[in-house]
Amino acid sequence: MSGESPATYCRECGAELRGTDDRCPGCGAPQGRPAEPTPQSPPSQAGSQQPPPAEDDGRSLVVWAVVGVAGLLVAIPVFVVLAAVVAAFTLGLGDSGTAPPQVTFDYEYTEQAGELTVAVSDGDGFDADRVSFEGAGFDQAGTSWAERSGTDGTVLPGDQVTLTGVTTEFELELVWTAPDGEHSSRLSTRTGPAA
């Protein structure tokens, strides 16, 4: 140890200097060489920009664990609610009052009589007041299934209605209107042979 010179430190930031450094390698502050280096511990950090190293007694790990658990306790319910909302609307459960029935219709047009018979062949039942006959080329366009059939209640597969005054150029749309009156959906369309 007799050949080694004692360590010197920057007056500004406290970084250790080599014996030949004119400037601090840490902060760049000019270093006036002291007359005699002192073999002491690094100068006090008072006034420096770097805080002294904190001693970790394991408390920071506990703090991070508590923060992580709290984050999970908040995030999991948010994700569960979000997944439930997405699933409800994907499966059609979120708007059950506005979802149109899935129905298949059969049509039989008799040109000589000017009649078109519309029959429910398959699918969901629907409220007779919710489905209307829209279009042109037939009598009483805009009337409901209930008005045409003379019955209220649920229309099921096998039920039918006969439209009169039907021309070869008729254009028919069966339109379902939701109970809220704001939503509607075209269930089926049919056109005449000359349309």
C-alpha positions as CSV (number, residue, x, y, z in Angstrom):
1,M,0.0,0.0,0.0
2,S,2.9,2.3,0.3
3,G,3.0,2.8,-3.5
4,E,-0.6,3.7,-3.8
5,S,-1.9,7.2,-3.4
6,P,-5.0,7.8,-1.3
7,A,-8.3,8.2,-3.2
8,T,-9.6,11.7,-4.1
9,Y,-13.1,12.7,-4.7
10,C,-14.9,15.4,-6.8
11,R,-15.7,18.5,-4.7
12,E,-19.1,18.9,-6.6
13,C,-20.6,15.4,-6.9
14,G,-18.4,13.2,-4.7
15,A,-17.4,10.8,-7.6
16,E,-14.0,9.1,-7.1
17,L,-11.2,10.7,-9.2
18,R,-8.1,9.1,-10.7
19,G,-4.9,10.7,-9.9
20,T,-4.6,12.3,-13.4
21,D,-8.1,13.7,-13.7
22,D,-8.3,17.5,-14.2
23,R,-12.1,17.3,-14.5
24,C,-14.6,15.0,-12.8
25,P,-15.6,12.1,-15.0
26,G,-19.1,12.2,-13.4
27,C,-20.1,15.9,-13.5
28,G,-17.3,17.5,-15.5
29,A,-16.5,20.0,-12.8
30,P,-12.8,21.3,-12.9
31,Q,-10.7,19.8,-10.2
32,G,-7.9,21.8,-8.6
33,R,-5.4,19.3,-7.3
34,P,-5.3,19.5,-3.5
35,A,-1.9,20.1,-1.9
36,E,-2.1,16.8,-0.2
37,P,-4.7,14.1,-0.8
38,T,-6.5,13.0,2.3
39,P,-7.1,9.3,2.9
40,Q,-10.6,9.7,4.2
41,S,-14.0,8.5,3.2
42,P,-15.9,10.3,0.4
43,P,-16.9,13.9,1.3
44,S,-20.3,14.5,2.7
45,Q,-23.1,14.4,0.1
46,A,-24.6,17.6,1.5
47,G,-25.4,20.0,-1.3
48,S,-24.8,17.3,-4.0
49,Q,-27.3,16.3,-6.5
50,Q,-27.2,12.6,-5.8
51,P,-28.9,11.3,-2.7
52,P,-27.0,8.8,-0.5
53,P,-27.8,5.2,-1.3
54,A,-30.8,4.0,0.7
55,E,-30.5,0.9,2.6
56,D,-33.1,-1.7,1.5
57,D,-34.4,-3.6,4.5
58,G,-37.1,-5.4,2.4
59,R,-39.8,-2.8,2.8
60,S,-39.7,-1.7,-0.9
61,L,-40.5,-5.3,-2.0
62,V,-43.5,-5.3,0.4
63,V,-44.7,-2.0,-1.0
64,W,-44.5,-3.2,-4.6
65,A,-46.3,-6.4,-3.7
66,V,-49.1,-4.4,-2.0
67,V,-49.3,-2.1,-5.1
68,G,-49.5,-5.1,-7.4
69,V,-52.2,-6.8,-5.4
70,A,-54.2,-3.6,-5.3
71,G,-53.9,-3.2,-9.0
72,L,-55.1,-6.7,-9.6
73,L,-58.1,-6.2,-7.3
74,V,-59.1,-3.2,-9.4
75,A,-58.3,-4.6,-12.8
76,I,-60.0,-8.0,-12.5
77,P,-63.5,-6.7,-11.8
78,V,-63.1,-4.2,-14.7
79,F,-62.2,-7.0,-17.1
80,V,-65.0,-9.2,-15.9
81,V,-67.6,-6.5,-16.4
82,L,-66.2,-5.7,-19.8
83,A,-66.2,-9.3,-20.9
84,A,-69.8,-9.7,-19.7
85,V,-70.9,-6.7,-21.7
86,V,-69.2,-7.8,-24.8
87,A,-70.6,-11.4,-24.5
88,A,-74.1,-10.0,-23.9
89,F,-74.1,-8.0,-27.1
90,T,-72.3,-10.7,-29.1
91,L,-74.9,-13.3,-28.1
92,G,-77.7,-10.8,-28.7
93,L,-78.7,-10.7,-25.0
94,G,-77.9,-7.0,-24.6
95,D,-80.6,-5.8,-26.9
96,S,-83.2,-8.6,-26.6
97,G,-86.1,-6.1,-27.1
98,T,-84.7,-4.9,-30.4
99,A,-83.6,-8.2,-31.9
100,P,-85.7,-9.1,-34.9
101,P,-87.2,-12.6,-35.1
102,Q,-85.5,-15.2,-37.4
103,V,-88.3,-16.2,-39.7
104,T,-88.6,-17.9,-43.1
105,F,-91.5,-17.2,-45.4
106,D,-93.0,-19.0,-48.4
107,Y,-94.8,-17.1,-51.2
108,E,-97.4,-18.3,-53.7
109,Y,-98.5,-15.9,-56.3
110,T,-101.7,-16.4,-58.4
111,E,-101.7,-14.0,-61.3
112,Q,-105.2,-14.7,-62.5
113,A,-106.7,-14.1,-59.0
114,G,-104.3,-11.2,-58.2
115,E,-103.4,-12.8,-54.9
116,L,-100.2,-13.5,-53.0
117,T,-100.2,-15.9,-50.1
118,V,-97.5,-15.3,-47.5
119,A,-96.9,-18.3,-45.2
120,V,-94.5,-18.7,-42.2
121,S,-92.6,-21.8,-43.0
122,D,-90.0,-21.9,-40.2
123,G,-88.4,-19.9,-37.4
124,D,-89.3,-17.8,-34.4
125,G,-92.9,-16.8,-33.6
126,F,-93.6,-13.1,-33.7
127,D,-96.2,-10.6,-32.5
128,A,-98.8,-10.1,-35.4
129,D,-98.8,-6.3,-34.6
130,R,-95.1,-6.0,-35.1
131,V,-94.9,-7.2,-38.8
132,S,-96.2,-5.1,-41.6
133,F,-96.6,-5.5,-45.4
134,E,-94.8,-2.6,-47.0
135,G,-94.3,-1.8,-50.7
136,A,-96.4,-1.3,-53.8
137,G,-98.6,-3.2,-56.3
138,F,-101.1,-4.7,-53.8
139,D,-104.1,-3.5,-51.7
140,Q,-103.6,-1.9,-48.3
141,A,-99.8,-1.6,-48.3
142,G,-98.6,-0.6,-44.8
143,T,-101.0,-2.8,-42.9
144,S,-99.9,-5.2,-40.2
145,W,-100.1,-9.0,-40.2
146,A,-102.8,-8.7,-37.4
147,E,-104.9,-6.4,-39.6
148,R,-104.5,-8.7,-42.6
149,S,-105.2,-11.9,-40.7
150,G,-107.9,-10.6,-38.4
151,T,-106.0,-12.2,-35.4
152,D,-103.8,-10.8,-32.7
153,G,-101.2,-12.7,-30.8
154,T,-98.2,-14.7,-31.9
155,V,-97.7,-15.8,-35.5
156,L,-96.2,-19.3,-35.7
157,P,-94.9,-21.5,-38.5
158,G,-97.9,-22.7,-40.6
159,D,-99.8,-19.3,-40.2
160,Q,-100.5,-17.5,-43.5
161,V,-102.0,-14.3,-44.9
162,T,-103.4,-13.7,-48.4
163,L,-102.8,-10.3,-50.0
164,T,-105.3,-9.1,-52.6
165,G,-105.2,-6.7,-55.6
166,V,-101.6,-7.9,-56.3
167,T,-100.3,-6.9,-59.7
168,T,-97.4,-8.6,-61.7
169,E,-95.2,-5.7,-60.8
170,F,-95.7,-5.9,-57.0
171,E,-92.8,-5.2,-54.6
172,L,-93.3,-6.5,-51.1
173,E,-91.2,-6.1,-47.9
174,L,-92.2,-7.8,-44.6
175,V,-90.9,-5.3,-42.0
176,W,-90.7,-6.1,-38.2
177,T,-90.8,-3.1,-35.8
178,A,-89.3,-3.4,-32.3
179,P,-91.5,-2.8,-29.2
180,D,-89.7,0.6,-28.7
181,G,-90.9,1.7,-32.1
182,E,-87.4,3.1,-32.9
183,H,-85.9,0.0,-34.5
184,S,-87.1,-2.0,-37.5
185,S,-85.7,-4.8,-39.7
186,R,-86.7,-6.2,-43.1
187,L,-87.5,-9.8,-42.6
188,S,-88.1,-10.8,-46.2
189,T,-88.7,-9.3,-49.7
190,R,-90.5,-10.5,-52.8
191,T,-91.2,-9.0,-56.2
192,G,-93.7,-9.9,-58.9
193,P,-92.7,-11.5,-62.2
194,A,-92.8,-8.2,-64.1
195,A,-91.1,-6.1,-61.4
